[in-house]
């Protein structure tokens, strides 16, 4: 009888929670990779994602002042995963994300001033603290650093060494989440083999409206799973082209997004997911953060549809005031219809 009583007590303790996280640690969400798929508790999980970095008008730093409104809009669009560019060091925010039925890809940078970055090894503190939170989908190291050899003394070779060592370090303390990296374009077979501690690859791909070519190339280089960590289009045309007028142009963005998602999200896709860039426009990226400016440049931007220019402040599928653009409806239809 005492044993039965102890079992009941332990059972009750196991169900106690703080927000969405068990006080004893949540071990019921084991994320893995199998063939070209992600799995959660051995069940296939396809990433239907959105890049999320909310910065308010006139500001330059991320804030979550509109998180409740954002999560409702994001959930209504059929999204199941957020990709963030820096860790969310708030259990309350992570709880809100999980309570909406969403997962989050946590990205760590190399040099973030010693705040959860790879250079200082403080990223491991974050992993230890939050690895049992059920909102966490996977760990992602770096964002297209291969485009920036100037950050590493003129060669990205040092970054690749740090990347692989850091991935191995995570695995020593967390065996329930895969480790990825977001790479600009398709990595070579040699690089994939060298980075043997990377479980799956994120690809930031801007090839006009034809991402399927990147999918085919990666599959030839490796049997590892991969996801599109960034794809999409902006809503400003710097030139008149392909029938789209110069200036603010939601239709060009929507049409390109439709073409892109139609290619990636097929019944026989080899991708583990598609993440659209991005949720809101980012007024902080070019010119004054108080105004929406034309401009901005990123490596590989010649592949941005349909003007070969990355207008950095016009990438959202919603405006900074959270008004839905045409592309929002495209994403919603594509994500909700894909099973």
Secondary structure, DSSP 8 states (H G I E B T S, - for coil): -HHHHHHHHHHHHHH-EETTEETT---S--EEEETTEEEETTEEE-EEEEE-----TT--S---TTHHHHHHHHHHTT--EEEESS----HHHHHHHHHTT-EEEEEE-S-STTSS-TTTTTHHHHHHHHTT-TTEEEEEEEESGGG-GGGGTT-THHHHHHHHHHHHHHHHH-SSS-EEEEEES---HHHHHH-TT--EEEEE---TT-THHHHHHHHHH-SSEEEEEEE---SEESS-BTTB-SEE-HHHHHHHHHHHHHHHS-TT---SEEEES-SB--TTSSS-TTS--S----TTGGGSTTTS---GGG--SB-TT--B-HHHHHHHHHHHH--
